[in-house]
């Protein structure tokens, strides 16, 4: 995974920021180290200590000098900004297409938003504190959130736009959809009732993409919706339920992201939290690319008794080196 992130970063970024840089390490090396930090759930100090202890990891990307932990912190501010972050996002998706993990044409895509935790505090503690505190306003009123557009087949994230909740997912939908439609040819977009708006249908269908959104927003009424596409959804949604049932794939991506990389952010300020969310989305895509390549490398056969004349270990990798 470390090497996959490094190869994608080499495509996205130049080696050095300017010609007078110290040239002790490159920008792709720093960005690959940041991806490793998210994968191992480390802070900047822990990342520097881990790289100092693991010489084989440094050799994989040609890192001869371990950067100071403050170097990683400054590199995150610079390399995860809007333009470099999008370039890295695109490079990982291009690598996924080359490996066959992601197709250029995406038959089904889904959009959804999810909230993240801004502190490493258990829900039990927050509940007890809100119940016993004389000032209920001290409970958490705001939290970081993100809107994803994902490929339902591969679970790759096509776009990730962070924000701040509580708020409707429509706030980040425009930017998320613009990035996703630029990165893939989507046939159908699935969304829940939070995205039920006529302007959402028009914006998506203007790119030739079909939308399936349940028309349930607003007060319950027997009258048909006023918008054209919302009225069409009201009439035809019963026949689209089978395809709409694949929308839960985006919920799977949310679960994968939080279970594997954690739901609590280490950053404290909102701009830093946004950069960390983008880095987690990139790390999630790198993990999927690495997993698919690993399982396509060959098939493992297990033997009841190792044969030293045939293989030096109890298992043999068929189609490759043992």
N, C-alpha and C positions, 0 to 999 in steps of 0.2 A: 504494500500500500504506500509506503514511504517513497519508493522509487516511482510508482505511478504518478503520485502527486508532483514529484520533481520533474518528470518528463513533461507533464502538462504545463507546469510553470515555465519551463524552458521555451515552450511555444508561445506562451502568453506575454512574457516579460523579457526585456533585454537583460544582459548579464549584470550591468552596472547602471546606476541611475545617471551618472555623468562621468566625464573622462578623468576627472580628478579625484574620484573615489579611492579609498585605501586599497580596494581590491583584495581584502582578506577573505571575503566570501561574496557570493553573488545573490541577486534578488531571488532567483528561483530556489536557491538553497534555503534562504530565509523563509520563503513561503511554504516550502515543503516541511520545514520544521514546525511552522504554525499549524499545519494540518496534522502533524504527528501529535502536537500538544492537545488538540481537540480529541483525537482518537484515544489518547491515553488519559484524558481528563486531568491534565497537569496545569499548573500555573507557570509563569515565565521562569521563576527560579527553579522549579522542578524540571522544566524542559532543559535548561542549561545543565543541571546536574545529571540528568538522564543521558544527554549526549556526551558528557564528559566520561561517563562510565561505559558507554557502548561504542567502542571503536568501530565495530562492524557496521553500525548504522551510519557513521560518518563516512566510512569508505564507500558506501553505496552511492552517495551523491558527491563524493570528492571533497568533503568538508575537512580541511586540515586544521582550522582554528575554531574552537567552540566560541560562539559569540557570547558576550555578556548578556545577562537577562534583560537589562534595559534596552539592548539592541533589538531584541525580539519585540518588546513593547512599542518601540518607535517604528519598527518595521510593520507591525500590525496596523498602526494608524495610517501609514503611507500605502501599503500594498493592498489593504482591504477597503480603500476608498472606492468611489463609484466606478471610475474607469478601469483601474487595475483589477478590481474585484470582478467586474463583468467579463474582462478578458480571460481571467482564470476560469470563471464559470464556463465560458464558451470553449476553452481549451479542453476541459474535462469532458464536456459533452462530445466534442470532436473525437476524442480518444475512445469514448464509448461507441460512437458510430463505426470507427475503424475496427473495433473488436467485435462488432455485431451485437453489443448489448442494447444499444438504442438505434432505432430505425429513423431514417430521415422523415418518413411519413408516420405520424402518430394517429392511429384510428380513433382512440379514445383518450381524452385528457380530462382531468378533474381539477377543480379549484376549491380551496377551502382555507380557512384561517385557524390558527391555534395560538393559545397563550402560553407564555413561558414564565417561569418563576425567576424573580429578580433577587432572591436571597436563598441561601441554603437553610431554610427553615421548614420543619415538618408541618404538615397540615394539622396534625394534632396540637402542636404548640400554638399555631395561629388561632385555632378554634378555642382552645382554653383561654388564650389571652383576650380574645374578643368577648368571651362569655363572662370573664371575671373582671374585665377592665371597666372602670367607671366612665371612661371616655371611649365610646365605640368608634370615634373618628380616627383612632390610632391604628385601626386595621388597614391592610394594604388596599389603597384606593386605585392605584395605577399599576400596570404590569406591562412588560414587553410582549409583543405579539408579532406574528408573521403570517403572510398570505402566500400559499404555495400554489403553483400550477405543476402538476405531476403527470407523467405518462403512466396510465393504468396498467400497462403490460410489464414494463421493466421497473417501475417504482422509482425511476430517475426524476429528480426535481428539475423542471424546465425553467423555473424562475422562483425567486424568493425575495419578497419585499417586506422588510421589517417595519414596524410601527409601534404605537403605544395604545394600550387599551385602558378601560373598556371603550370600544368604538366598533362601528359596523365594519365588516370586511370590505364594503364598497369603497372605503377610503383608499385602500391600497390596490384595489382591483385594476384600475387603469394602467398603472405602471407594471403590475405583474403580468397582465395580458399582453402588453406591448412587448415585453421582453420574451415571453413564451412564444408568441407568434413569429418573432424574428428568428428564433432558434430551431423551430420545427414546423412542419406542415401538418397541422391538426385538422382532422375531419369533424370530430364532434367534441363539444365541451360540456361536461356535466358539472352542475353546481346545485347547492342546496337552496332553501327558500330565502336565506339571507341575501342572495344575489338576485332575487326576483324583482327586476326593474326593467322597464321597456328600454331604457338607454343601454342596459347591459346587452340585451338581445341585439339591438341595432349595432352596437360597437363590435360585437363578436361576428355577427353575420355579414358585416361590411367586408370582412376578410374571406368570405366564402366558407365559414365554419358554422356547422349546425349547433344549435343550443338546445339543451334539455334541462329546464329549470321548473320545479313545481310552482304553480301560481298560488302560493299560500300567504303571501305577504299582505298585511293590512287586516282590517276587520272582516270577520266572516260575513258573507252576503251571498244571496242567490243571484245577484246580477252578474253578468259577464264582465270581465275586466275591460277597461277602456282602451288599453294599448292593443295594437294588432297582434304582436307576437305573444303577449300574455294571454290574449283570447284564444290563439291557436293552441297554446299549451293547455289551457283549460279544456279544450275540446278533444285533444289527442293524447293527453298525458297517460291515460289508462292503457293505451297500446304501447307506450314507451317505457313502462315500468321495468321490463326485463333488462333493457339496456341501461336504464338509469340505476339499476341495482349495482352496477360496477362502480358507482361513486364512492363506495366504502373503501376503494383502493387508496384514496387520498388519506382516509383515516388510518389505514395501515402504515402509510409513510410517516404520519405524525407519531404513531406509536413506535415505529422503528427508530426514528430520530431521538425520541425521548428515552427509550430504553437503552439504546446503545451509546448515546453521547450525553444523556442527562437532560433533564427538563429545567434545571436551575442554571442560570448564567453566572459566570464569575465576575463579569464587568459590573460596575456600579452606576456609571453615568449613561444616559440614554444614547448618545452617539456611539459610545464604545460598545454598548449592548447591541446596537444595530450591526456593527461590524462583526461582532462575535456570532450573531445569528447567520449572517452570510457565510462566515467561515464554516459553521456547522453544516450548512446546506452543501457547500463544496466538499467537505469531508464525507458526508453521506453519499454523494455521487461517486467519490473516489473509492469508498468501501464497496459499492456495488460493482464497479468496474473490476476491482481486484478480485472479488469473489467469483464473478462469472469467468474471468480468465483462468483462475485457479481450477475451477471444476471442469473446464474444457481442456486442461493440460493433459489429462489422461484418466485412466480408470485404475483404481488400486485393487489388487488381488491379495488376499490374505491366505497364508498357508498354515497348516496345523504344525508343521515342523520345518524350520528353516533349513535350506540346503546350501551349504557354504560354497558348493561348486557352481550353483546357479545364481545365487543372489547373496549379497553380504548382509541382508537383513530379512526379517520375517515377511516382508511385503515387497512387491515388485511393481514398479510403475510401468504399466503397459503403454506402448506408444512413445516412450521417452527413456531417459536414463534411469536406472535403478538407484 
